[in-house]
Amino acid sequence: MSFEDAWKATCSAREVSGFSPTMHVPDSYEFLLQPVIFSGPCNSEAVNVVIGGNLTAPSHPSKWKCDGSNCRQWIGFTEINGLYIYGSGTINAQGTKWWDSSNYHGSKPTGFVIAHSNHVHISDLTFIDSPQMHMALESSTWVYVYNLTITAPGDSPNTDGIHIQHSTHVFISQTHIGTGDDCISIGDGSSYLNISMITCGPGHGISIGSLGIKGQYETVENVYVSNVEFRGTSNGARIKTWQGGSGFARNIVFEHIRSIGSVHPIIIDQYYCDHTHCKNQKSAVQISNIRYSYIYGTSEEDTAIHFACSETVPCKDIYMNDIYLQSTQLCKETTSLCQNVAGRKNGPVLPSVPCLTD
């Protein structure tokens, strides 16, 4: 029976004697899986997908059976309420050949996508080597992600661990992520997120944004990040926005965070640009009510705290307390950059951030 047939049978079944219908990938087996989307709605209030064995994507872009220009994802679940995905298996997207631009010149697929779904639980699985983002949560609510391992080489391009977009009430916890891009990235339309007990590294940290690309109005609010360890990441707690955009990133907390040799442990960048040339523009995404508390450890760069905010739309209501970031180099002091920022500090803040008032 194919995966599509197994899903149709599972999704069309109803709960029997308190047991939800289950699609089971058996232990100790490896399955080569072409791009597939499992769609709902389903007949049962809850559906289980138990992945005990290993799912493996085709090894080369040329072997993927999809339209190359629209090969958006490898495995997708959409329009499902009450979805439980768990098991001891590995989801191997075999992205190595995709990372080499000489093999493929179109857009690269995301490994695993949850879209337009509610009350989703994902746990205990291992994800490796996605062509692009490993997991994307899109236009979904009440999503619980816990006890995952997500890995790819530190130099693999755009391999974010988990990307959140247009989603609310998302909880991510007890997860290790080490990839070539953001461990967790938070995009437009996301709110009420709780991210805790994460180890991140290698990677680019936990990022709000980038927001406001090509003048767009984009928003993120009510994000709580706590009990995170950044190990040798290029960034730690990061907010990044493009010039020329609009909208807001607000009501965000980063606390109880340890940095082990991160390059930029704390960073706000309203001049984000991943191109060679970006022209200066006056409009910007408003960044406000951001709190940093109990953040300690070491910084690889001298500038451990980097706040580069817009002249016309400055950052406001930035609050810091109990920050202690030393240099990885003996006898060297860390410093801060603080441009166009208004806010307060309370208790020890090292390095000193002079633009914040006591």
C-alpha positions, -999 to 999 in steps of 0.1 A, spaced: 0 0 0 14 35 -9 17 63 16 -11 81 -1 -35 51 2 -25 46 38 -33 82 45 -67 81 28 -77 51 48 -65 67 80 -81 101 74 -114 86 63 -116 63 94 -134 72 126 -124 68 162 -133 33 175 -136 25 212 -116 56 222 -88 48 197 -79 73 171 -71 61 135 -33 57 131 -10 56 101 21 37 112 56 37 96 71 5 110 103 4 130 136 -9 115 126 -1 79 137 27 55 112 41 30 121 61 -1 95 88 -3 87 111 -32 72 145 -24 37 140 -9 10 161 8 -13 145 33 -46 165 32 -76 168 54 -101 174 68 -103 139 84 -134 122 98 -119 116 133 -113 144 158 -77 131 162 -54 113 138 -20 97 147 10 94 124 36 72 141 70 72 124 91 44 138 111 37 107 131 62 85 117 83 57 143 92 31 140 116 1 155 110 -33 192 116 -32 194 141 -61 171 170 -73 168 153 -107 151 123 -90 124 143 -73 91 136 -90 76 171 -90 76 202 -111 111 217 -104 98 253 -103 70 244 -78 88 218 -57 78 237 -25 81 209 0 89 172 5 64 162 31 33 183 39 2 180 61 -26 205 55 -61 213 67 -61 188 96 -74 193 131 -61 171 159 -29 158 143 -4 138 164 30 130 147 55 112 167 79 83 169 116 73 170 123 76 133 145 98 112 132 121 84 162 125 61 155 150 33 189 143 17 196 180 9 233 177 2 229 179 -36 204 207 -34 229 229 -15 252 230 -45 237 256 -68 253 239 -99 227 211 -94 196 232 -92 188 268 -100 152 271 -88 137 274 -54 146 246 -29 119 227 -11 112 228 26 115 194 42 84 192 64 54 215 63 24 219 86 -2 242 70 -37 254 77 -41 230 106 -51 232 143 -41 213 175 -10 197 161 15 178 182 50 168 168 74 150 190 104 127 194 116 126 158 149 134 141 151 156 111 183 159 90 197 176 60 168 194 44 173 212 11 160 244 27 141 249 59 137 216 79 102 224 92 77 251 85 46 259 105 23 279 83 -12 294 90 -18 271 119 -28 274 155 -22 255 188 9 237 176 31 218 200 66 208 190 88 190 216 118 167 220 130 169 184 165 168 170 172 188 139 206 188 123 225 199 92 261 211 86 269 246 98 277 257 62 245 243 46 225 273 31 191 284 43 185 253 64 165 269 92 155 244 119 119 255 124 102 284 106 69 299 119 47 320 96 11 333 100 7 311 130 -5 316 166 -3 297 199 28 278 190 49 260 217 84 246 210 104 230 238 131 205 247 146 205 212 181 205 199 187 223 166 220 227 148 219 239 112 233 263 87 208 291 93 184 302 121 176 275 146 141 290 149 129 318 126 97 338 132 81 354 103 51 376 95 17 371 112 31 351 141 19 357 177 16 341 210 47 319 207 64 301 236 99 288 229 118 271 258 145 246 266 163 248 233 199 241 225 210 259 194 243 255 175 256 257 149 233 282 134 222 318 133 203 318 166 167 324 173 154 352 150 124 374 148 123 382 111 135 393 87 104 416 85 94 443 60 111 430 28 102 450 -3 82 475 16 58 450 31 37 455 62 46 426 85 40 419 122 52 397 150 40 400 186 38 383 220 68 360 218 84 344 249 119 328 245 135 313 276 160 287 288 180 286 256 217 278 251 235 292 221 266 272 213 290 290 188 262 305 168 266 336 146 238 353 165 218 346 197 186 365 204 181 384 172 155 408 157 161 417 120 141 440 97 145 455 63 146 492 56 115 504 37 91 481 54 63 488 80 45 470 107 58 460 141 77 435 162 66 440 198 60 424 232 90 401 230 109 385 259 143 368 258 153 355 292 174 328 310 197 325 281 233 312 280 257 321 252 288 300 246 310 319 222 282 333 201 293 360 177 264 384 185 246 372 216 221 400 215 212 419 183 186 441 168 193 451 132 169 474 114 193 476 85 192 440 76 204 433 41 214 400 26 224 415 -8 255 434 -18 238 468 -20 207 480 -1 197 517 -4 188 537 27 151 542 33 132 561 59 103 538 67 109 508 90 92 481 110 86 495 146 104 475 173 91 481 208 86 465 242 115 441 241 129 426 273 162 409 279 167 393 313 192 369 329 214 365 298 250 354 305 280 337 290 306 346 263 307 366 231 331 359 202 330 395 190 338 425 212 303 439 205 282 416 226 251 438 224 243 453 191 213 476 187 213 493 153 179 510 150 163 533 125 168 571 128 132 577 117 115 548 135 138 542 165 135 512 188 116 520 220 107 505 253 138 482 253 144 468 288 175 450 301 183 435 334 209 410 347 230 407 316 266 394 319 284 388 286 322 384 287 346 380 258 359 346 248 394 362 248 411 366 281 418 402 293 394 417 266 363 436 275 330 434 256 313 465 243 279 475 230 265 494 200 234 514 208 219 536 180 185 552 181 172 533 211 151 544 241 146 522 271 157 512 306 181 490 324 179 476 359 205 457 379 238 447 363 242 450 326 276 440 312 287 453 288 272 487 297 245 500 273 247 538 278 217 547 258 194 529 283 184 549 314 186 535 349 
